[in-house]
Amino acid sequence: MANCKYLKQKINRKLECKKQNKIINIRECNSCPLCEWTTKVNNKPLSTFNKKSPVKSGMKKTSKPSKRARALAISKQVKLIVWERDGKRCIFCHCPIPWNLANSHFVKRSHGGLGIPENVFCACLDCHHNFDDTINREWMLPIAKSYLMSKYENWNEDYLIYRK
């Protein structure tokens, strides 16, 4: 598919012809004698792109997540297990929460904390923020630790960290 090199899409989804300096519809562009058609996108011939190519839409091709990133992520299945285990409530303030808030890591992801039930607990938005980003972590950490130890007989902090 070729493109007119003077055609530009505006934010409001209208098309602007730079040559005519006006807003036009696609039919007007197709019949315009001033159009100069190009068969290139990003200085590459269009034939080098297939229809599903992300480069065609201006996006870079993304690779699949690394093995580490997959290990640290919390799957939906783990969230549901943790949500049921924690009684569908925040372990700190005991307010009811939706299943998708079962996503607080005891050992932070940035420190290699795995996305396994032994490392994850339910926390409401306020408590999760306080646990992760404030000085309140100092007094909340022992509460979370004792809670997780009570749920798992052989719970050990060393087993919660990603190792190559």
N, C-alpha and C positions, 0 to 999 in steps of 0.2 A: 504494500500500500504506500503510495507516495503522499507527501505533504507539501502544501504551499509554504514556501519559506517566509512569506509575509503574514501568515496567519498566526495569531496569538490568542490563547484562551484567557479571558479575564477571570477574576475571582468569582464573580457572580454567574459564571458558566456561559457568558456571552462571548462571541468570537469577534476579535478586532482585526481588521486588515490594516497592516502598517502602510501598505502602498496607497490604499484609498483613504486611509485615516478616518475610518468610520466603523461602527458596529454592523456586522453582517451575519446572515445565517449561512449554513454550510452549502446550501444550494447556490447562493449567490457566488460563493467562492469557487465552486466547481465550474460555473459558467463564465467566470471572470477572465477577460482577455489579458489582464495584467499579471495574472498568476505566474509564478516561476516555480515549477514543481521540482522537488528534490527527492531523491531516493535514499537519503542518509539520515540517521539518527545518531547524535553524538559523534559525528564524523565517521561513522561506520555504515556500510551499505545495509539496507533493511534486510537483505537476503541472509545476513549472518545471524539474525534474530529469529527465534521461533515465536509463535503466538503467546506462549506462556512465559517468555523471558522477562525477568524483573528489570533488566537493563532498559527495555523498551519504555517502561513507565517511569524511568528516572531513578529507580531504586537499585541499590547494590544487592548483589546476590548474597544471601545469608547462609552461613554454614550451620550444621546442626550443633547443639550445645555440647560442650566438652563433657567428658566422663565425670569430672569433678562437679561441674554445674548440675548435672543430672542427679548426682548423689546428694547434693545439698538442698535440692528443691524438695518441697513437700507436695506429694501427689494428692489428688482428691481422695483416694482410698485411705491414705494415712490421716488426712484431715477428718474424715468421717469416723475412723477408729478412735482418734483422740477426742473428738467431740462427744462421742458416746461414753468413752472412759471417764471424761471430766464432768459428766452429768449435764452437758449442754450449757455449762456456766463458766464464767471467768473464775480462775482458781484464786484470785486475790479478793475481788469485791463480791463474788458470787451472783452477779447479775446474769440473766439469760442472754445468750449470744447466738447468732446464726452459725451454721457449720463452717462457713468459710473463714471464720475468725479463729479457728484452731490452727494458728500459724505462727506461734511465738517459739523461737528456738531458745533452748536453755544455753547451749554453746552457740554463739553467734555464727551466722553463715560466713562472715568475714574472717572468722577464726577456724573455719573448716567444720562447723557443726552440721552433722548429717540430718537429712529430712526423714528421720525414723521416729516412730511413736515414743521411744525412750528419750528423745531429745526435744519433743514438741509438746506444748500444752496450750490450753485455751486461755486467752486474755482478751478482754474488751479493748476497744480502741484506746481509751485513756490509760489503762493499765499497761497495755503493750507499749505505748509511747513512753510511759514512765520507766518501764523495765529496760527498754532499749536506749533511750536518749537522755536520761536525766541522772542526777546523783542518787535518786531513789533506788537505783539498781542495787546499791549496797545492802539495803534492808530487805529488798524483794528477792534477791538471789537465794538466801537461805530458805525462804518460804517455798520457792519453786523447787529447790533441791530436795527438801524434806518431802514435798508432795510427790515428786517423781520417784524417790526412794521408797515411799510407801506403796506405790503402784507396781514396782518391779523388784523382785527379791534380790537379784544380783546386779542391781543398777550400779554402773561405774562410769564416772565422767570421762575416763580415758577412751572408752569404747564409742563415744559420741562424736569423735573427731575423724575427719576424712584422712586416710593414709593411702599413699600411692601403692 
